[in-house]
Amino acid sequence: MRILETALYAENLEETAAFYETVLGLERFAEVEGRHVFFRLDGSVLLLFKPSATAVPPAPDALPVPAHGTAGPGHACFAAPGGDLDRWHQRLIAAGVAVESAFTWPQGGRSVYFRDPAGNSIEFAEPRIWGLS
């Protein structure tokens, strides 16, 4: 089993989507203006939703996706092997993104934490922090 999709929420949808496109270089592949923007990852999808829009139940003639959303910042972590982690860290700094924390875990592996424009806690980490390769 693996995660197919992960959702983050942002009231400032377009500003946050632009961050994922320009700073992180993700590929935007689907969107509904004022509701969501979807990004393609390697084997999964990052869903960026506007919570005030997705909290509204679907219309009777729409797909029966239940209303959903969250309040407050969420968290997502992108896998970044060692050399990639260093490149991501430098890319964030070059883009003017404040790095909140960068450290090595006691069990091995490193993480870099920062925030997207919506305040979500985003992390790049070596998969070995979870014993993965």
Phi and psi restraints in degrees (value plus and minus 20) as a CYANA .aco file:
   2 ARG   PHI    -166.7  -126.7
   2 ARG   PSI     142.9   182.9
   3 ILE   PHI     -96.2   -56.2
   3 ILE   PSI     106.4   146.4
   4 LEU   PHI    -108.1   -68.1
   4 LEU   PSI     -59.3   -19.3
   5 GLU   PHI    -165.0  -125.0
   5 GLU   PSI     130.7   170.7
   6 THR   PHI    -149.4  -109.4
   6 THR   PSI     118.5   158.5
   7 ALA   PHI    -133.1   -93.1
   7 ALA   PSI     117.0   157.0
   8 LEU   PHI    -141.6  -101.6
   8 LEU   PSI     138.5   178.5
   9 TYR   PHI    -143.6  -103.6
   9 TYR   PSI     121.8   161.8
  10 ALA   PHI    -173.4  -133.4
  10 ALA   PSI      98.2   138.2
  11 GLU   PHI     -85.2   -45.2
  11 GLU   PSI     -56.3   -16.3
  12 ASN   PHI    -106.8   -66.8
  12 ASN   PSI      43.5    83.5
  13 LEU   PHI     -74.0   -34.0
  13 LEU   PSI     -71.9   -31.9
  14 GLU   PHI     -87.5   -47.5
  14 GLU   PSI     -60.6   -20.6
  15 GLU   PHI     -82.4   -42.4
  15 GLU   PSI     -63.6   -23.6
  16 THR   PHI     -89.8   -49.8
  16 THR   PSI     -59.7   -19.7
  17 ALA   PHI     -81.7   -41.7
  17 ALA   PSI     -61.5   -21.5
  18 ALA   PHI     -81.7   -41.7
  18 ALA   PSI     -56.3   -16.3
  19 PHE   PHI     -80.6   -40.6
  19 PHE   PSI     -67.1   -27.1
  20 TYR   PHI     -85.8   -45.8
  20 TYR   PSI     -52.7   -12.7
  21 GLU   PHI     -93.9   -53.9
  21 GLU   PSI     -70.9   -30.9
  22 THR   PHI    -103.6   -63.6
  22 THR   PSI     -66.1   -26.1
  23 VAL   PHI     -98.8   -58.8
  23 VAL   PSI     -65.8   -25.8
  24 LEU   PHI    -113.2   -73.2
  24 LEU   PSI     -33.7     6.3
  25 GLY   PHI      53.2    93.2
  25 GLY   PSI       5.3    45.3
  26 LEU   PHI     -96.7   -56.7
  26 LEU   PSI     131.8   171.8
  27 GLU   PHI    -111.1   -71.1
  27 GLU   PSI      94.6   134.6
  28 ARG   PHI     -96.3   -56.3
  28 ARG   PSI     106.3   146.3
  29 PHE   PHI    -146.3  -106.3
  29 PHE   PSI     -31.1     8.9
  30 ALA   PHI    -175.0  -135.0
  30 ALA   PSI     128.6   168.6
  31 GLU   PHI    -183.7  -143.7
  31 GLU   PSI     133.6   173.6
  32 VAL   PHI    -146.8  -106.8
  32 VAL   PSI      96.1   136.1
  33 GLU   PHI     -72.8   -32.8
  33 GLU   PSI     111.2   151.2
  34 GLY   PHI      57.5    97.5
  34 GLY   PSI     -16.8    23.2
  35 ARG   PHI    -148.0  -108.0
  35 ARG   PSI     -72.6   -32.6
  36 HIS   PHI    -178.5  -138.5
  36 HIS   PSI     139.0   179.0
  37 VAL   PHI    -157.7  -117.7
  37 VAL   PSI     112.8   152.8
  38 PHE   PHI    -134.2   -94.2
  38 PHE   PSI     120.8   160.8
  39 PHE   PHI    -142.5  -102.5
  39 PHE   PSI     119.3   159.3
  40 ARG   PHI    -107.2   -67.2
  40 ARG   PSI     112.4   152.4
  41 LEU   PHI    -139.0   -99.0
  41 LEU   PSI    -197.4  -157.4
  42 ASP   PHI     -96.8   -56.8
  42 ASP   PSI      76.6   116.6
  43 GLY   PHI      62.9   102.9
  43 GLY   PSI     -12.4    27.6
  44 SER   PHI    -176.5  -136.5
  44 SER   PSI    -198.5  -158.5
  45 VAL   PHI    -153.6  -113.6
  45 VAL   PSI     119.2   159.2
  46 LEU   PHI    -121.2   -81.2
  46 LEU   PSI     101.1   141.1
  47 LEU   PHI    -120.6   -80.6
  47 LEU   PSI     107.6   147.6
  48 LEU   PHI    -135.3   -95.3
  48 LEU   PSI      93.6   133.6
  49 PHE   PHI    -132.9   -92.9
  49 PHE   PSI     129.1   169.1
  50 LYS   PHI    -109.9   -69.9
  50 LYS   PSI      91.8   131.8
  51 PRO   PHI     -82.1   -42.1
  51 PRO   PSI     -53.0   -13.0
  52 SER   PHI     -87.6   -47.6
  52 SER   PSI     -43.5    -3.5
  53 ALA   PHI    -106.4   -66.4
  53 ALA   PSI     -60.1   -20.1
  54 THR   PHI    -100.2   -60.2
  54 THR   PSI     -31.3     8.7
  55 ALA   PHI     -96.4   -56.4
  55 ALA   PSI     -33.8     6.2
  56 VAL   PHI    -101.7   -61.7
  56 VAL   PSI     106.5   146.5
  57 PRO   PHI     -79.4   -39.4
  57 PRO   PSI     131.8   171.8
  58 PRO   PHI     -87.4   -47.4
  58 PRO   PSI     130.2   170.2
  59 ALA   PHI     -86.1   -46.1
  59 ALA   PSI     136.6   176.6
  60 PRO   PHI     -76.7   -36.7
  60 PRO   PSI     -49.6    -9.6
  61 ASP   PHI    -115.9   -75.9
  61 ASP   PSI     -13.6    26.4
  62 ALA   PHI    -116.0   -76.0
  62 ALA   PSI     150.2   190.2
  63 LEU   PHI     -78.4   -38.4
  63 LEU   PSI     121.8   161.8
  64 PRO   PHI    -102.1   -62.1
  64 PRO   PSI      28.1    68.1
  65 VAL   PHI     -97.7   -57.7
  65 VAL   PSI     101.4   141.4
  66 PRO   PHI     -81.1   -41.1
  66 PRO   PSI     131.3   171.3
  67 ALA   PHI     -81.2   -41.2
  67 ALA   PSI     125.6   165.6
  68 HIS   PHI    -178.1  -138.1
  68 HIS   PSI     147.5   187.5
  69 GLY   PHI     142.4   182.4
  69 GLY   PSI    -198.0  -158.0
  70 THR   PHI    -172.5  -132.5
  70 THR   PSI     141.6   181.6
  71 ALA   PHI    -135.6   -95.6
  71 ALA   PSI     117.8   157.8
  72 GLY   PHI      68.7   108.7
  72 GLY   PSI     151.2   191.2
  73 PRO   PHI     -92.2   -52.2
  73 PRO   PSI     124.5   164.5
  74 GLY   PHI    -122.1   -82.1
  74 GLY   PSI    -188.6  -148.6
  75 HIS   PHI    -165.1  -125.1
  75 HIS   PSI     120.8   160.8
  76 ALA   PHI    -164.0  -124.0
  76 ALA   PSI     127.5   167.5
  77 CYS   PHI    -145.9  -105.9
  77 CYS   PSI     109.0   149.0
  78 PHE   PHI    -120.3   -80.3
  78 PHE   PSI     113.3   153.3
  79 ALA   PHI     -89.9   -49.9
  79 ALA   PSI     112.6   152.6
  80 ALA   PHI    -164.3  -124.3
  80 ALA   PSI      81.8   121.8
  81 PRO   PHI     -76.2   -36.2
  81 PRO   PSI     138.3   178.3
  82 GLY   PHI     -53.8   -13.8
  82 GLY   PSI     -83.0   -43.0
  83 GLY   PHI     -83.6   -43.6
  83 GLY   PSI     -55.6   -15.6
  84 ASP   PHI     -86.6   -46.6
  84 ASP   PSI     -57.5   -17.5
  85 LEU   PHI     -79.3   -39.3
  85 LEU   PSI     -64.1   -24.1
  86 ASP   PHI     -82.2   -42.2
  86 ASP   PSI     -61.4   -21.4
  87 ARG   PHI     -84.9   -44.9
  87 ARG   PSI     -63.0   -23.0
  88 TRP   PHI     -82.4   -42.4
  88 TRP   PSI     -63.7   -23.7
  89 HIS   PHI     -77.4   -37.4
  89 HIS   PSI     -67.0   -27.0
  90 GLN   PHI     -86.2   -46.2
  90 GLN   PSI     -57.9   -17.9
  91 ARG   PHI     -83.7   -43.7
  91 ARG   PSI     -61.6   -21.6
  92 LEU   PHI     -81.4   -41.4
  92 LEU   PSI     -67.5   -27.5
  93 ILE   PHI     -80.7   -40.7
  93 ILE   PSI     -64.9   -24.9
  94 ALA   PHI     -82.1   -42.1
  94 ALA   PSI     -50.7   -10.7
  95 ALA   PHI    -104.7   -64.7
  95 ALA   PSI     -20.9    19.1
  96 GLY   PHI      60.1   100.1
  96 GLY   PSI      -2.2    37.8
  97 VAL   PHI    -104.6   -64.6
  97 VAL   PSI     108.6   148.6
  98 ALA   PHI     -92.6   -52.6
  98 ALA   PSI     101.5   141.5
  99 VAL   PHI    -106.8   -66.8
  99 VAL   PSI      98.8   138.8
 100 GLU   PHI     -97.1   -57.1
 100 GLU   PSI     -55.4   -15.4
 101 SER   PHI    -180.0  -140.0
 101 SER   PSI     122.6   162.6
 102 ALA   PHI    -165.0  -125.0
 102 ALA   PSI      99.5   139.5
 103 PHE   PHI    -177.6  -137.6
 103 PHE   PSI     149.5   189.5
 104 THR   PHI    -123.7   -83.7
 104 THR   PSI     110.9   150.9
 105 TRP   PHI     -93.1   -53.1
 105 TRP   PSI     130.0   170.0
 106 PRO   PHI     -76.5   -36.5
 106 PRO   PSI     -54.5   -14.5
 107 GLN   PHI    -105.0   -65.0
 107 GLN   PSI     -19.2    20.8
 108 GLY   PHI      83.6   123.6
 108 GLY   PSI     132.8   172.8
 109 GLY   PHI      74.9   114.9
 109 GLY   PSI     131.7   171.7
 110 ARG   PHI    -140.5  -100.5
 110 ARG   PSI     136.6   176.6
 111 SER   PHI    -155.0  -115.0
 111 SER   PSI     130.2   170.2
 112 VAL   PHI    -149.4  -109.4
 112 VAL   PSI     105.2   145.2
 113 TYR   PHI    -132.9   -92.9
 113 TYR   PSI     122.1   162.1
 114 PHE   PHI    -175.0  -135.0
 114 PHE   PSI     157.3   197.3
 115 ARG   PHI    -137.0   -97.0
 115 ARG   PSI     124.3   164.3
 116 ASP   PHI    -104.7   -64.7
 116 ASP   PSI     153.8   193.8
 117 PRO   PHI     -80.9   -40.9
 117 PRO   PSI     -40.4    -0.4
 118 ALA   PHI    -106.3   -66.3
 118 ALA   PSI     -24.6    15.4
 119 GLY   PHI      73.2   113.2
 119 GLY   PSI     -18.8    21.2
 120 ASN   PHI     -85.1   -45.1
 120 ASN   PSI     120.3   160.3
 121 SER   PHI    -102.3   -62.3
 121 SER   PSI      96.0   136.0
 122 ILE   PHI    -133.8   -93.8
 122 ILE   PSI     122.8   162.8
 123 GLU   PHI    -153.3  -113.3
 123 GLU   PSI     120.8   160.8
 124 PHE   PHI    -128.4   -88.4
 124 PHE   PSI     112.6   152.6
 125 ALA   PHI    -166.4  -126.4
 125 ALA   PSI     129.9   169.9
 126 GLU   PHI     -91.6   -51.6
 126 GLU   PSI     112.4   152.4
 127 PRO   PHI     -76.5   -36.5
 127 PRO   PSI     -42.3    -2.3
 128 ARG   PHI     -88.2   -48.2
 128 ARG   PSI     -29.2    10.8
 129 ILE   PHI     -81.8   -41.8
 129 ILE   PSI     -42.7    -2.7
 130 TRP   PHI    -130.1   -90.1
 130 TRP   PSI      -5.7    34.3
 131 GLY   PHI      54.5    94.5
 131 GLY   PSI       1.1    41.1
 132 LEU   PHI    -124.7   -84.7
 132 LEU   PSI     138.9   178.9
